[in-house]
Amino acid sequence: MDYNKINDNIIEKIKSAVKGAVYVGDEVNEDFFHDEMPIYGEGIPECLVDATCKEDVANIMKICNEEKIPVIARGAGTGLTGAGVAIKNGIMINMQSMNKILEFDEENMIVRVEPGVLLNDLAKACLDKGYLYPPDPGEKFATLGGNVSLNAGGMRAVKYGTTRDYVRKMEVVLPTGEITEFGSIVSKSSTGYSLKDLMVGSEGTLAIITELTLKIVPNPKYIVSLIVPFESLNNCISTVPKLFQNNLNPQAIEFMERDIIIASEKYIGKETFPKKLDSIDVGAYLLISFDGDDEDLIDNTLEQAAEILIKNGAIDVLVADTPNSIKDAWAARNSFLEAIESQYKLLDECDVVVPVTKIADYINFVNKESKSYIFDVKSFGHAGDGNLHIYTLSNEVDKIKQFKEEVDKFMSIIYEKAYEMGGKISGEHGIGFGKKKYLKNFEGDVNIRLMRAIKKAFDPNMILNPDKVIAISE
Protein backbone atom coordinates (compact mmCIF):
# COMPACT_ATOMS: atom_id res chain seq x y z
CA MET A 1 0.00 0.00 0.00
CA ASP A 2 1.24 3.49 -0.87
CA TYR A 3 1.48 6.09 1.88
CA ASN A 4 2.22 9.78 1.68
CA LYS A 5 5.41 11.29 3.00
CA ILE A 6 5.40 13.94 5.69
CA ASN A 7 5.97 17.47 4.46
CA ASP A 8 6.47 20.80 6.22
CA ASN A 9 2.76 21.59 6.06
CA ILE A 10 1.85 18.35 7.87
CA ILE A 11 4.54 18.96 10.49
CA GLU A 12 3.11 22.40 11.21
CA LYS A 13 -0.40 20.93 11.49
CA ILE A 14 0.82 18.40 14.03
CA LYS A 15 2.77 20.95 16.06
CA SER A 16 -0.28 23.17 16.34
CA ALA A 17 -2.54 20.21 17.26
CA VAL A 18 -0.58 18.72 20.20
CA LYS A 19 0.74 19.82 23.59
CA GLY A 20 3.71 17.45 23.55
CA ALA A 21 7.11 17.94 21.94
CA VAL A 22 7.55 17.17 18.23
CA TYR A 23 10.84 15.90 16.79
CA VAL A 24 11.63 15.73 13.07
CA GLY A 25 14.36 14.02 11.05
CA ASP A 26 17.72 13.99 12.81
CA GLU A 27 16.06 15.17 16.04
CA VAL A 28 14.55 11.68 16.51
CA ASN A 29 16.71 9.64 18.90
CA GLU A 30 17.96 6.40 17.33
CA ASP A 31 16.66 4.45 20.34
CA PHE A 32 13.26 4.71 18.65
CA PHE A 33 14.50 2.98 15.48
CA HIS A 34 14.38 -0.61 16.82
CA ASP A 35 13.11 -2.82 19.62
CA GLU A 36 14.95 -5.44 21.71
CA MET A 37 15.29 -7.83 18.75
CA PRO A 38 17.38 -5.89 16.20
CA ILE A 39 17.65 -8.91 13.88
CA TYR A 40 14.35 -7.74 12.34
CA GLY A 41 15.91 -4.48 11.24
CA GLU A 42 15.19 -0.81 11.87
CA GLY A 43 12.53 1.70 10.91
CA ILE A 44 13.15 5.42 11.14
CA PRO A 45 10.17 7.61 11.99
CA GLU A 46 10.02 10.81 9.97
CA CYS A 47 8.48 12.47 13.01
CA LEU A 48 8.23 11.59 16.71
CA VAL A 49 5.57 13.11 18.98
CA ASP A 50 5.55 12.89 22.78
CA ALA A 51 1.85 12.43 23.53
CA THR A 52 0.66 14.01 26.78
CA CYS A 53 -3.07 13.25 26.62
CA LYS A 54 -5.78 11.51 24.60
CA GLU A 55 -6.44 14.72 22.67
CA ASP A 56 -2.85 14.72 21.38
CA VAL A 57 -3.32 11.18 20.11
CA ALA A 58 -6.73 11.89 18.59
CA ASN A 59 -5.54 15.01 16.78
CA ILE A 60 -2.53 13.19 15.32
CA MET A 61 -4.72 10.34 14.10
CA LYS A 62 -7.21 12.70 12.44
CA ILE A 63 -4.44 14.44 10.52
CA CYS A 64 -2.72 11.20 9.52
CA ASN A 65 -5.97 9.54 8.48
CA GLU A 66 -6.79 12.47 6.20
CA GLU A 67 -3.26 12.62 4.78
CA LYS A 68 -2.71 8.81 4.54
CA ILE A 69 0.36 8.90 6.77
CA PRO A 70 1.40 5.71 8.64
CA VAL A 71 1.36 5.96 12.44
CA ILE A 72 2.78 3.76 15.20
CA ALA A 73 2.29 4.08 18.96
CA ARG A 74 5.36 3.18 20.99
CA GLY A 75 5.88 2.34 24.65
CA ALA A 76 9.22 1.40 26.18
CA GLY A 77 10.40 -0.46 23.08
CA THR A 78 11.04 -3.73 24.92
CA GLY A 79 9.23 -5.93 22.39
CA LEU A 80 10.89 -8.89 20.68
CA THR A 81 9.09 -9.20 17.34
CA GLY A 82 9.45 -5.79 15.66
CA ALA A 83 5.88 -4.73 16.54
CA GLY A 84 7.11 -1.39 17.85
CA VAL A 85 9.32 -0.52 14.87
CA ALA A 86 8.31 2.10 12.29
CA ILE A 87 8.97 -0.04 9.21
CA LYS A 88 6.80 2.28 7.07
CA ASN A 89 8.43 5.41 8.55
CA GLY A 90 5.69 8.03 9.09
CA ILE A 91 4.83 9.28 12.58
CA MET A 92 5.68 7.58 15.85
CA ILE A 93 3.68 8.53 18.94
CA ASN A 94 5.75 8.12 22.08
CA MET A 95 3.35 7.13 24.88
CA GLN A 96 5.89 7.15 27.71
CA SER A 97 4.91 10.61 28.98
CA MET A 98 1.38 9.37 29.70
CA ASN A 99 2.62 7.61 32.82
CA LYS A 100 0.29 8.48 35.69
CA ILE A 101 -1.42 6.06 38.05
CA LEU A 102 -4.74 7.89 38.11
CA GLU A 103 -6.80 6.20 40.82
CA PHE A 104 -7.05 3.16 43.07
CA ASP A 105 -10.69 2.14 43.49
CA GLU A 106 -10.26 -0.18 46.46
CA GLU A 107 -13.95 -0.94 46.84
CA ASN A 108 -14.11 -2.33 43.31
CA MET A 109 -10.54 -3.68 43.42
CA ILE A 110 -9.43 -1.84 40.28
CA VAL A 111 -6.81 0.72 39.35
CA ARG A 112 -6.92 3.32 36.55
CA VAL A 113 -3.66 4.04 34.76
CA GLU A 114 -2.29 5.77 31.71
CA PRO A 115 -0.67 3.45 29.15
CA GLY A 116 2.88 4.70 29.73
CA VAL A 117 2.98 3.51 33.35
CA LEU A 118 5.73 0.91 33.77
CA LEU A 119 4.77 -2.54 35.01
CA ASN A 120 7.40 -2.22 37.75
CA ASP A 121 5.87 1.04 39.02
CA LEU A 122 2.33 -0.35 39.16
CA ALA A 123 3.55 -3.52 40.88
CA LYS A 124 5.26 -1.44 43.60
CA ALA A 125 2.29 0.90 44.03
CA CYS A 126 -0.02 -2.09 44.47
CA LEU A 127 2.26 -3.77 47.02
CA ASP A 128 2.47 -0.54 49.02
CA LYS A 129 -1.32 -0.72 49.42
CA GLY A 130 -1.40 -4.45 50.16
CA TYR A 131 -2.52 -5.49 46.68
CA LEU A 132 -1.09 -7.55 43.84
CA TYR A 133 -1.26 -6.88 40.12
CA PRO A 134 -0.73 -10.52 39.09
CA PRO A 135 0.62 -10.31 35.49
CA ASP A 136 4.37 -10.80 35.81
CA PRO A 137 6.23 -10.64 32.47
CA GLY A 138 10.00 -10.97 32.64
CA GLU A 139 10.54 -7.39 31.42
CA LYS A 140 9.47 -5.29 34.41
CA PHE A 141 10.21 -1.98 32.69
CA ALA A 142 7.77 -2.43 29.83
CA THR A 143 4.74 -0.13 29.71
CA LEU A 144 1.29 -1.38 30.63
CA GLY A 145 -0.01 -0.26 27.25
CA GLY A 146 2.56 -2.53 25.64
CA ASN A 147 1.69 -5.38 28.01
CA VAL A 148 -1.98 -5.13 27.05
CA SER A 149 -1.20 -4.80 23.35
CA LEU A 150 0.73 -8.09 23.49
CA ASN A 151 -1.38 -9.85 26.14
CA ALA A 152 1.81 -10.32 28.15
CA GLY A 153 1.89 -13.45 30.27
CA GLY A 154 4.86 -14.06 32.49
CA MET A 155 5.66 -16.43 35.29
CA ARG A 156 2.53 -16.13 37.41
CA ALA A 157 0.22 -16.87 34.48
CA VAL A 158 -0.05 -20.52 35.49
CA LYS A 159 -2.13 -19.54 38.55
CA TYR A 160 -3.42 -16.06 37.86
CA GLY A 161 -3.79 -15.91 34.08
CA THR A 162 -2.41 -13.43 31.56
CA THR A 163 -2.81 -9.66 31.17
CA ARG A 164 -6.11 -10.20 29.33
CA ASP A 165 -7.68 -11.50 32.56
CA TYR A 166 -6.99 -8.20 34.35
CA VAL A 167 -8.19 -5.67 31.78
CA ARG A 168 -11.65 -4.44 32.75
CA LYS A 169 -11.93 -1.33 30.63
CA MET A 170 -9.93 0.82 28.24
CA GLU A 171 -10.15 4.17 26.54
CA VAL A 172 -8.82 4.15 22.99
CA VAL A 173 -8.31 6.40 20.01
CA LEU A 174 -9.34 4.81 16.72
CA PRO A 175 -7.30 5.33 13.52
CA THR A 176 -9.97 7.84 12.44
CA GLY A 177 -9.27 9.96 15.50
CA GLU A 178 -12.47 9.05 17.31
CA ILE A 179 -12.22 8.46 21.07
CA THR A 180 -14.22 5.63 22.60
CA GLU A 181 -14.29 3.16 25.50
CA PHE A 182 -14.35 -0.64 25.47
CA GLY A 183 -15.32 -2.77 28.45
CA SER A 184 -16.54 -1.67 31.88
CA ILE A 185 -15.54 -1.79 35.54
CA VAL A 186 -18.02 -4.64 36.05
CA SER A 187 -16.65 -8.17 36.28
CA LYS A 188 -18.94 -9.75 33.68
CA SER A 189 -20.63 -8.73 30.47
CA SER A 190 -22.45 -10.35 27.57
CA THR A 191 -23.11 -7.03 25.87
CA GLY A 192 -22.36 -7.58 22.22
CA TYR A 193 -18.95 -8.42 20.78
CA SER A 194 -16.11 -7.95 23.28
CA LEU A 195 -14.19 -5.15 21.57
CA LYS A 196 -12.05 -4.81 24.67
CA ASP A 197 -10.83 -8.39 24.35
CA LEU A 198 -10.20 -7.89 20.64
CA MET A 199 -7.88 -5.02 21.52
CA VAL A 200 -5.88 -7.10 24.00
CA GLY A 201 -3.10 -8.72 21.99
CA SER A 202 -3.75 -6.68 18.83
CA GLU A 203 -0.21 -5.22 18.94
CA GLY A 204 -1.22 -1.63 18.33
CA THR A 205 -2.78 -2.35 14.93
CA LEU A 206 -6.45 -1.58 15.72
CA ALA A 207 -6.45 1.46 18.04
CA ILE A 208 -4.20 3.33 20.47
CA ILE A 209 -4.81 2.80 24.18
CA THR A 210 -4.95 6.05 26.18
CA GLU A 211 -6.25 4.74 29.52
CA LEU A 212 -6.62 1.35 31.23
CA THR A 213 -8.73 0.09 34.11
CA LEU A 214 -7.10 -3.02 35.58
CA LYS A 215 -8.19 -5.55 38.16
CA ILE A 216 -6.08 -6.05 41.28
CA VAL A 217 -6.23 -8.71 44.01
CA PRO A 218 -5.18 -8.89 47.67
CA ASN A 219 -1.49 -9.62 48.03
CA PRO A 220 -1.01 -13.15 49.43
CA LYS A 221 0.57 -13.22 52.88
CA TYR A 222 2.98 -16.07 52.23
CA ILE A 223 5.12 -17.10 49.27
CA VAL A 224 7.63 -19.94 49.09
CA SER A 225 9.82 -21.04 46.18
CA LEU A 226 11.39 -24.42 45.48
CA ILE A 227 14.57 -25.05 43.49
CA VAL A 228 14.25 -28.60 42.19
CA PRO A 229 17.27 -30.15 40.43
CA PHE A 230 16.90 -33.16 38.12
CA GLU A 231 19.45 -35.32 36.38
CA SER A 232 17.61 -35.18 33.06
CA LEU A 233 15.36 -32.75 31.22
CA ASN A 234 12.82 -35.52 30.56
CA ASN A 235 12.25 -36.23 34.25
CA CYS A 236 12.21 -32.52 34.99
CA ILE A 237 9.43 -31.56 32.59
CA SER A 238 7.39 -34.75 32.75
CA THR A 239 6.86 -34.10 36.49
CA VAL A 240 4.93 -30.87 35.89
CA PRO A 241 1.51 -32.36 34.98
CA LYS A 242 1.58 -34.41 38.17
CA LEU A 243 1.61 -31.24 40.27
CA PHE A 244 -1.62 -30.15 38.61
CA GLN A 245 -3.19 -33.60 38.83
CA ASN A 246 -2.70 -33.41 42.59
CA ASN A 247 -4.40 -30.00 42.77
CA LEU A 248 -1.38 -28.18 44.21
CA ASN A 249 -2.11 -24.90 42.35
CA PRO A 250 1.41 -23.45 42.03
CA GLN A 251 1.83 -19.74 41.43
CA ALA A 252 4.65 -20.33 38.93
CA ILE A 253 6.59 -23.22 37.43
CA GLU A 254 9.67 -22.48 35.34
CA PHE A 255 11.99 -24.99 33.70
CA MET A 256 15.57 -24.41 32.66
CA GLU A 257 18.50 -26.45 31.49
CA ARG A 258 21.90 -26.45 33.17
CA ASP A 259 23.69 -24.37 30.50
CA ILE A 260 21.32 -21.40 30.71
CA ILE A 261 21.58 -21.34 34.52
CA ILE A 262 25.39 -21.32 34.36
CA ALA A 263 25.31 -18.46 31.83
CA SER A 264 22.85 -16.44 33.88
CA GLU A 265 24.64 -16.93 37.20
CA LYS A 266 27.88 -15.88 35.57
CA TYR A 267 26.12 -12.76 34.27
CA ILE A 268 24.69 -11.74 37.66
CA GLY A 269 27.80 -12.85 39.58
CA LYS A 270 26.00 -15.09 42.05
CA GLU A 271 25.42 -18.85 42.23
CA THR A 272 22.20 -20.19 43.73
CA PHE A 273 21.44 -23.37 41.79
CA PRO A 274 23.41 -26.53 42.70
CA LYS A 275 25.28 -28.15 39.80
CA LYS A 276 26.00 -31.47 41.53
CA LEU A 277 24.17 -33.28 44.33
CA ASP A 278 24.83 -36.72 45.83
CA SER A 279 27.50 -37.26 43.14
CA ILE A 280 24.87 -36.68 40.44
CA ASP A 281 25.36 -33.98 37.79
CA VAL A 282 22.29 -31.78 37.52
CA GLY A 283 20.95 -31.50 33.97
CA ALA A 284 17.80 -29.41 34.45
CA TYR A 285 15.77 -27.57 37.07
CA LEU A 286 12.25 -26.64 38.02
CA LEU A 287 11.74 -23.37 39.88
CA ILE A 288 8.33 -23.48 41.56
CA SER A 289 6.47 -20.96 43.72
CA PHE A 290 3.40 -21.36 45.91
CA ASP A 291 1.49 -18.53 47.57
CA GLY A 292 -1.50 -18.11 49.85
CA ASP A 293 -2.82 -16.70 53.11
CA ASP A 294 -2.69 -19.83 55.27
CA GLU A 295 0.83 -20.77 56.36
CA ASP A 296 -0.19 -24.26 57.49
CA LEU A 297 -1.84 -24.90 54.14
CA ILE A 298 1.30 -23.74 52.32
CA ASP A 299 3.44 -26.07 54.45
CA ASN A 300 1.14 -28.98 53.67
CA THR A 301 1.29 -28.14 49.96
CA LEU A 302 5.10 -28.07 50.09
CA GLU A 303 5.19 -31.51 51.69
CA GLN A 304 2.92 -32.95 49.01
CA ALA A 305 4.92 -31.26 46.26
CA ALA A 306 8.24 -32.53 47.62
CA GLU A 307 6.91 -36.07 47.79
CA ILE A 308 5.70 -35.94 44.19
CA LEU A 309 8.92 -34.35 42.93
CA ILE A 310 11.23 -36.85 44.63
CA LYS A 311 9.06 -39.75 43.51
CA ASN A 312 9.38 -38.57 39.91
CA GLY A 313 13.12 -38.17 39.79
CA ALA A 314 14.08 -34.96 41.58
CA ILE A 315 17.52 -35.23 43.14
CA ASP A 316 16.47 -32.92 45.97
CA VAL A 317 13.95 -30.17 46.83
CA LEU A 318 15.51 -26.94 48.11
CA VAL A 319 13.18 -24.49 49.88
CA ALA A 320 13.47 -20.69 49.67
CA ASP A 321 11.09 -19.17 52.24
CA THR A 322 12.59 -15.79 53.15
CA PRO A 323 12.42 -12.63 51.00
CA ASN A 324 16.17 -12.71 50.29
CA SER A 325 16.30 -16.42 49.47
CA ILE A 326 13.27 -16.09 47.17
CA LYS A 327 14.88 -13.07 45.47
CA ASP A 328 18.11 -15.03 44.97
CA ALA A 329 16.22 -18.04 43.60
CA TRP A 330 14.51 -15.92 40.93
CA ALA A 331 17.45 -13.61 40.13
CA ALA A 332 19.06 -16.04 37.69
CA ARG A 333 15.73 -16.80 35.98
CA ASN A 334 14.92 -13.11 35.57
CA SER A 335 18.31 -12.47 33.91
CA PHE A 336 18.18 -15.11 31.17
CA LEU A 337 17.71 -12.71 28.26
CA GLU A 338 20.36 -10.27 29.46
CA ALA A 339 22.78 -13.17 29.99
CA ILE A 340 22.17 -14.42 26.46
CA GLU A 341 22.58 -10.94 24.98
CA SER A 342 25.90 -10.53 26.81
CA GLN A 343 27.27 -13.71 25.19
CA TYR A 344 25.98 -13.54 21.61
CA LYS A 345 25.93 -10.90 18.87
CA LEU A 346 23.28 -12.55 16.68
CA LEU A 347 20.05 -13.82 18.17
CA ASP A 348 16.49 -14.61 17.25
CA GLU A 349 13.83 -16.30 19.33
CA CYS A 350 10.39 -17.83 19.38
CA ASP A 351 7.99 -18.06 22.30
CA VAL A 352 6.01 -21.02 21.04
CA VAL A 353 3.33 -22.54 23.29
CA VAL A 354 2.41 -26.24 23.43
CA PRO A 355 0.26 -28.36 25.78
CA VAL A 356 2.01 -28.92 29.13
CA THR A 357 1.98 -32.68 28.57
CA LYS A 358 3.93 -32.19 25.32
CA ILE A 359 6.74 -29.96 26.62
CA ALA A 360 9.34 -32.72 27.08
CA ASP A 361 8.66 -34.25 23.66
CA TYR A 362 8.75 -30.82 22.05
CA ILE A 363 12.03 -29.70 23.66
CA ASN A 364 13.63 -33.03 22.75
CA PHE A 365 12.51 -32.49 19.15
CA VAL A 366 13.92 -28.94 19.15
CA ASN A 367 17.26 -30.04 20.60
CA LYS A 368 17.61 -32.85 18.07
CA GLU A 369 16.63 -30.61 15.14
CA SER A 370 19.00 -27.83 16.21
CA LYS A 371 22.08 -30.01 15.68
CA SER A 372 21.72 -29.57 11.91
CA TYR A 373 22.38 -25.81 11.97
CA ILE A 374 25.27 -23.39 12.45
CA PHE A 375 23.79 -21.68 15.51
CA ASP A 376 23.48 -22.57 19.18
CA VAL A 377 20.05 -23.09 20.76
CA LYS A 378 19.11 -22.33 24.36
CA SER A 379 15.64 -23.05 25.76
CA PHE A 380 13.76 -22.20 28.91
CA GLY A 381 10.22 -21.31 29.73
CA HIS A 382 6.99 -21.46 31.65
CA ALA A 383 6.55 -25.16 32.34
CA GLY A 384 3.22 -24.50 34.03
CA ASP A 385 1.50 -23.25 30.86
CA GLY A 386 3.63 -24.66 28.04
CA ASN A 387 5.03 -21.31 26.88
CA LEU A 388 8.62 -21.98 25.78
CA HIS A 389 11.35 -19.49 24.89
CA ILE A 390 13.73 -20.91 22.29
CA TYR A 391 16.71 -18.78 21.27
CA THR A 392 18.88 -19.24 18.20
CA LEU A 393 22.33 -17.75 18.85
CA SER A 394 25.56 -17.05 17.02
CA ASN A 395 28.64 -14.83 17.13
CA GLU A 396 29.49 -15.25 13.45
CA VAL A 397 28.39 -11.77 12.39
CA ASP A 398 30.07 -12.24 9.01
CA LYS A 399 27.52 -15.01 8.32
CA ILE A 400 24.39 -13.04 9.16
CA LYS A 401 22.71 -13.87 5.84
CA GLN A 402 23.27 -17.60 6.39
CA PHE A 403 22.17 -17.22 10.02
CA LYS A 404 18.85 -15.65 8.98
CA GLU A 405 18.24 -18.25 6.28
CA GLU A 406 18.93 -21.18 8.59
CA VAL A 407 16.91 -19.69 11.44
CA ASP A 408 13.97 -19.32 9.06
CA LYS A 409 14.17 -23.02 8.12
CA PHE A 410 14.56 -24.02 11.77
CA MET A 411 11.65 -21.86 12.92
CA SER A 412 9.38 -23.18 10.19
CA ILE A 413 10.09 -26.75 11.26
CA ILE A 414 9.61 -26.18 14.99
CA TYR A 415 6.45 -24.10 14.50
CA GLU A 416 5.02 -26.88 12.34
CA LYS A 417 5.78 -29.37 15.11
CA ALA A 418 4.10 -27.11 17.67
CA TYR A 419 0.91 -27.00 15.60
CA GLU A 420 1.01 -30.78 15.21
CA MET A 421 1.02 -30.99 19.01
CA GLY A 422 -1.88 -28.57 19.39
CA GLY A 423 0.20 -25.46 20.04
CA LYS A 424 0.51 -21.94 18.68
CA ILE A 425 3.24 -19.61 17.41
CA SER A 426 3.29 -17.23 20.38
CA GLY A 427 2.30 -17.42 24.02
CA GLU A 428 3.11 -13.82 24.97
CA HIS A 429 5.57 -12.02 22.68
CA GLY A 430 3.20 -11.65 19.73
CA ILE A 431 3.62 -11.71 15.97
CA GLY A 432 4.76 -8.20 15.12
CA PHE A 433 6.78 -7.98 11.93
CA GLY A 434 9.19 -10.83 12.53
CA LYS A 435 6.65 -13.67 12.88
CA LYS A 436 4.07 -12.50 10.34
CA LYS A 437 5.09 -15.08 7.73
CA TYR A 438 4.63 -17.97 10.16
CA LEU A 439 1.21 -16.77 11.25
CA LYS A 440 0.05 -16.76 7.63
CA ASN A 441 1.53 -20.20 6.97
CA PHE A 442 0.12 -21.95 10.02
CA GLU A 443 -3.13 -20.17 10.92
CA GLY A 444 -4.64 -20.77 7.49
CA ASP A 445 -6.38 -18.66 4.84
CA VAL A 446 -9.76 -18.47 6.59
CA ASN A 447 -8.35 -17.12 9.85
CA ILE A 448 -6.06 -14.66 8.08
CA ARG A 449 -8.99 -13.42 5.98
CA LEU A 450 -11.00 -12.77 9.14
CA MET A 451 -8.09 -10.99 10.83
CA ARG A 452 -7.58 -8.79 7.79
CA ALA A 453 -11.29 -7.91 7.75
CA ILE A 454 -11.13 -6.92 11.43
CA LYS A 455 -8.13 -4.72 10.70
CA LYS A 456 -9.97 -3.05 7.82
CA ALA A 457 -13.06 -2.43 9.98
CA PHE A 458 -11.02 -0.58 12.61
CA ASP A 459 -8.56 1.06 10.23
CA PRO A 460 -10.09 1.70 6.77
CA ASN A 461 -6.98 3.44 5.45
CA MET A 462 -4.60 0.89 7.01
CA ILE A 463 -2.44 3.61 8.57
CA LEU A 464 -2.04 2.28 12.13
CA ASN A 465 1.08 0.17 12.69
CA PRO A 466 0.80 -1.18 9.14
CA ASP A 467 2.18 -4.53 8.05
CA LYS A 468 2.33 -5.93 11.57
CA VAL A 469 0.64 -9.21 12.57
CA ILE A 470 -0.90 -9.66 9.12
CA ALA A 471 0.12 -8.34 5.70
CA ILE A 472 -2.11 -5.44 4.69
CA SER A 473 -2.41 -6.95 1.22
CA GLU A 474 -1.47 -10.16 -0.54
C-alpha positions, 0 to 999 in steps of 0.5 A: 500500500502506498502512503504519503510522505510527511511534508512541512505543512503536515509537520506544522499541522501536528505541532499546532494540534498537540501539547507534547514535543515534536521531533523531526528528522535527525532530532529523533533519537535512534533508540526509537528505530528498533526494539529489543530484537534488532535482527528484524531491522530498523525503521526510522520515523520521519516524526516523533511526537511525545503524547501528553493526553488523549487529545494529542493522540486523537488530533494526530490520528485525524491528521494522519488519516486524512493525509494517509500517513502511517502511524505507530504508537510506541511504549518502552520499546522492549518488544521482541518481534518488531511490533514497535518498529516504524517499518513504514516510517511516518509518525511515531507517537511516544506514549511514555509521557502518559505515565500516571497512576490515576486512581485506586478504586479499592472498593471495586478492586481496580486501578486506573492508569495511563498506558505509559505507566511501567509494570514495575511502578504499578507492581510497587504501588499495588504492594504498598497498598497491600494489593497484587497486580498478578501479570508478571512478564519478565521485562518489568520496565515495559509499559502497561499499554505494551503489556496489554497490546501483546497480552503479556503473560509471564511467570505467574500466568499458570495460577493467575492468568495473563494480562487479558484476565486483568483488563476491565476497561480501556479508553482508545483512540481509533485510527480515524481519531475518534475516542471511545471506551471498550469494556466496563468496571463490572466483572462480567458482560455479555453485551455484544462483541467484546471489543475490549478483548479484541484489543488485547493482543492486537499489537497496536494495529487496531487502536491506540490505548490512552487509559486502562482500568485493571483488576487487582487482588489482595497480596497473598501473605505467604510465598515460598519457592522451590529449586528442584534439580533433576538429572535429566530434562525428561524427568524434569518436565514430565513431572509438571503435569503431576503437580496439577493432577494433585491440585497443588495450584502453584503460582509459577513453574519455570523450567531451565536447562543447566547451560542457561543457569550457568550463563545467567549466574555468571552474568549476575555474579551469584550462584544459587542453583546446585550443579552437583548433588549426591555425586549426580550432575544436575541437567535441568531444574524446576523453579516453583512458587506457591502462595497463599494466606494460610501458612499451614496450608502452604506447608502442607502443599510443600510436603505434598509437592516434595513427595511428588517431585522426589518420587518422579526423579528430583535429586532434591527439593531446596526451599526458599522461604525468606524474601532474600532467598526467594529473590536469589532463587529468581534472580538467575531466571529473571536475567536469562535474556540479558545473559544471552545478549551478553554472550551472543551478537546474533540472536532470534527467538520464538515463544512457542506454546504447546500443551504442558503434557507435550513440553518434554517431547517438544524440547527433545525435538527442538534439541535434536533438530538444532544439531543440523544448523550453524547456531546454538540453541538455548531453551527455557520457559513457563513449564506450568503453561507450556510457553517456551522461549527458544533462542537461536544464537551465534557470534558469526556476524560475518555469516548473518545472511546464512544465520537468517536463512537457517533460522527461518528453516529451523523456525518453520520446522519447529512451528510446524511441530508445535501445531502438530502438538496442538500449540501456537506460534506465540504465548506472549511475545506476539507476531509483530513484523518478525513472525508474520510469515509464520502466522500466515503459513500456520493459521490458514487462509480463513483465519487470516482473511477474518483478521484482515477484515477486522483490521480493515473495519477498525482502520479503513486506510490501514495507517495504524502500525501497518504490516504488523501481525498480518500483511495489509495486502497479498 
